[in-house]
Amino acid sequence: MSLPPLPAIRCFEAAARHLSFTRAAEELGMTQAAVSYQIRVLEERLGPLFLRRARGVELTQAGRQLAPAISEAFATLRAAFEDLNQSVEGVLNISAVNTLGSNWLVPRIGAFQLAHPGIAVRLEVTGRLTDFAREEIDVGIRVGAGEWPGLVSHWLMNMRYTPMLSPRLLDRAGRLEAPADLLSLPLIEASDPWWLDWFTAAGVPDPDLDGRGDIRLGTQHLAANAALGGQGVAILSPEFYSEEIAEGRLVQPFPLIMTSSASYWLVYPHARRQSPKIRAFRDWLLEVVARDVGPERIAGTGSPPC
């Protein structure tokens, strides 16, 4: 079977990505009627690809099957032209999860720019999952198991956690003899599953966290700030607060550190894996992780994921 006309494929890819003929037409500099015509050309060969609804369009099963492959093909073409016309110079757009981005990556990103002065870095720190097909993001740092369709994943570090509090709160509380003593203090984000897992591993199988007043802040970064202010005990990743611990601004009262089943991963679209700026950042980041978080790779419950 010969390929359908390229204009028809191009219109389908844009319409499938936006789920809108109107927005596809705006992106391609065409009229909506022209986009509709090109998609009809494709549907005459392949059958229905869109369901026309009163408030927009939806992909049929055939359309959903076709769209990812075509999007990746166009991404590969864009990457090929970028690599041909650009060197490593350019703008690198990074999306990183909140605490790792704010507490770990930001203090180190200047070293990357010194090593690659031709690359301007734009960093977005967010808890939102980036959609590489719809956003101008080159690389992301995500939390999960490392399996995202269409993305290359590089394991960075485990998520580890342990309770921490300020010396001021510890002085008010007195000596903490056993993990159960933490229950006499305010717990920040007591509804976080990390707390129950940690207490259970520490020999406190029924800590009754549901009935406690809960300070809910939404991110580990904000929880740490509350702990630094003496507002309660937060459950935090020690890798992100090594400076605060070393300076005595945070105290880790017990040695038990738990390891989550999820990890931090560097990800980027498979179709853009040869982009010079992405490769430059990947190589730099993996080197920094191996240097700064090397011992953590073998800590916890087992060896790092492959």
N, C-alpha and C positions, 0 to 999 in steps of 0.2 A: 504494500500500500504506500503510495507516494504521500509526502507530507502535505497537509493543507496549506493554503496561502499564508505567508508569514504575517501579513496585516491582520488576518483573522485570528491567528494564534496570539498576536500581541494584544488585540482587543479583549480576547477571552481572559488572558492573564491579568490585565488591569481590572476588568469587571469582577473577576473572581476574588481578587485581593480586596477590593473595596465593597463588594456585594452591592454595586451600584453602577448602572450604565452611565448615569449623569457624571459621577465623579471620575469614572474611567475616561469619559470624553474630555473632561477638563484637564486631566493629567496628560492625555495624548494630543491635546490641541485639535480635537475633532468635534463634530456635532454628535449629539446623542443618537440621531437617526443613522449616522455613518457607523457608529459603534454597533448599533442594533443590527444593521445590515451585515457587517462582518461576522457577527456572532451567528446570524442565521446561515451564512455561508458554511460555517463550521458545523452547525447542527444538521444541515442537510446531509453532511457526510457521516456524522457520528451519532445522530439522534439528540434528543433534548439534553441540554447541559444546564439550563436554568429553569426554575419555576417562577413564572411572572406572578407576583402578588400585588395587591392594591397598594401596599406601602413599600414596595421594593422587590428585590429578586432573591432567590435562594438557589443554591447549587443542588442539582439532582445527584443521585449516587454516582453516575458517570462523571459529572462535573467535579465532585469531591475527589474522585479517583485521579482525574487528570490534572487538577490544579496544582498540587505540590510538585509534580515532576516538571511542569512547565515553568513554575516560579523558580525552581532551582536552575533550570536551563537558562533562563534570562539572567539570574544572578551570576551564573558562570560567565555568561557573555559580558556582563557589566564588569566583572572582576578582570576578565582578560583585557578589556579595553583600558581599564584603570592601570593595570600593570604595564601596559604598553606605553601609556602616555604620562605616567607619573613614576617618580622614583619613590624612595621611602618618605620623602617630604609630604606633608599633608596634615590633615586634622584627624586625630584618633578620638572617636567618641566611645566612652566607656560607661557602662551601667553596672553599678555594684550594690550589693545588699547593704543595708544601713550600717551595722556596726563594723563589719570588716572594711567597708569603704571609708568610714569616718575615722576609725581608731587605728587601722593597720595600713591601708593603702595610701591615704592622704599624706602621712608623714614620710612616705618613701617615694612618692611619685615624682618628686623633684629630681631624684637621682636618675630616673628614666629620661627626663627631659634634658638633663645635662649630658647623658650618653647619646641622645638623639635630638640635637637642637633643631633639626628641621621639622620635627613633629610637634604640632600644637595639641595639647591634651584637653579634652572637655570631659569632665567626670560628673555623672549623675548618680547621686546616692539615693536609693529608693528601695522600698519593699515590694514594688510592683514588678511583675514578670514582664520582661522586655519581649516585644514581638518584632523580631528582626525583619520580617517581611513588610512591616508597616512603619517602622521607625528608623531614623538615621543613627543607628547604633552599630558600631563595628564589633565590639567585644563586650561580654557580660561576665559578671561573677555571680553565680547562683548557688543556692542551697538545694541539695537533693541527692539522688542516687547516681547522677551522671548520665542519665539516658533521656535525651531530648531529640525527637526526630529532626533530621536535617542539620544537626549541630555537631561540631567536633567538641569533645569535652576533655579537659585536662584536670586531673585531681590536684588540688592545692593543699588542703589540710582538713583534719577532722574537726568537728564541732565538739568542744569539750566544755564542761561546766562544773562550777563549784560555788558554794555560798561565799559572799564577801560583804564586809561592812566597814564603816569608818572607825578609826580609833576612838573617836568621841563617843559613838554609840556603845562600843565595847567597854569603855570606862564606866558608862552609866549602868550597863548590864552586869558588870562584874565578870569574874572568870567563867568561861564556858567550858564545863567539864566534859560534856558529851553532846553529840549532835542533837539530841532531843531538847537541849537547853535553848536552841535557836527558836523553838516554838513560843518562848516567852517574849520574843521580840517581834516588832512589825516585820512582815515578810512582803517585799515588793513583788508584785505579780505572783501572788500565792497560787493563782489558778494555772500558772504555767506548768505543763506536765513534767518539766525538768525537776521541779521541786519534789514531786511524789517519787520520781525515779531515784533521786539522790537520797532522800530520807529512807526509802526502802533498802537501798544498797548500804546505807549507814547503820542499818539495824533498827530503824524506826518504822515498822511496817504499816502502822495506821496513824498517820500524823494529823488526821482530821483537818484538812486544809479547806474543805468546802465551807465550813462555818466561820471562817476568819474574815475580818475586814480586809479588803484587797485594794492595794494601790496599783492601778492599771495604767501603764504608760505606753505600751505598744511596741517599744523597741528596747533592745539591750542597752543601747547607747543612753537612752533617757533613764532607764533603770539604774545604770551606773552613776549618772549624775545625782539621782536621788540618794543613792547609797553614800556617795561622797559628801552629800549635805547632811548626813546623819538621820535620814528619814526612815531607814529600815535596812534590812538585809536583802541584798539582791543576789540572784544566781547568775553568774557571769562566766565568760570564757577567759581564763587567765592569760592567754596569749595576747589579748587585746588590752590588758591592763597591767602589763609587766612594769611599766614605769611608775604607775600609781602604787603598786605593791612595793617596789624597790624604794620609793620615797616615803613609804609609811602612810600614805594617804588612804589606802585600802588595806584591810587585813583579811587574809584567808585563814579562818579559825581552825579548819580541819584539813588534813592532807588529801582526803578522798576527792578525786576528780573523775567525773563520769564522762564517757564518750558516747555521743549521739550516733544513731544509725545513719543520719544524714551527714554530708560533708560539703565543703566549699569547692566549687569547680569553676575553672575558666572555660567559657564557651564562646563559639563564633560559628557563623554559617559555614557548612562544608564547602559550599561553592566559592567561598572567599578565603579558603585556607592558604592560598599562595600569595595573598596580598602582602607586600613588603612591610607595611606599617603594622599589620596584625602579627606577622611573624616576629618582627622586632620586639613588640610588646610581650608576646608569648615567651620568647626566649629569655627576656629580661625578668619577667615575673617568676618563671619556674626556677631561675637561678637564685632569685631573692628568697623564694620560699625554701629552697634546699639549704640556703645559708642560715636564714633566720628562724625557720621552724623545723629544721632537720630532726631534732630529737623527738618532736611531736609525731613524726611519721610512724614511729614504732611504739608510741605510748598508747595506753588505753586497752581496747579489747582485742587488738590483732593488727596484722599488717595492713598497709594502705591498699585501697582498691587499685586495680590495674587500669 
